[in-house]
Amino acid sequence: MKTVKRVLAATFGAILFGIIVPIAYFFAFHRFPFDIFTGIALVAGVGAVLGAILGALFPRVFGFVFESFLDQ
């Protein structure tokens, strides 16, 4: 059961960071690296990997955030 929680937290973290990181990068630097599609894909991929790692390392935090989204 512990492994399932970690996998779900990693998946949620990847989705969450895959969306948030490109938006934050664009607002911070007002452009993407490389051309438009490659830059967005690169930043979203890095965000997804970062979110998956953080979600796997801290499943309770990401589980709490996930439950708060579902309780609304």
Secondary structure, DSSP 8 states (H G I E B T S, - for coil): -HHHHHHHHHHHHHHHHHHHHHHHHHHHHSS-SSSHHHHHHHHHHHHHHHHHHHHHH-HHHHHHHHHHHHH-
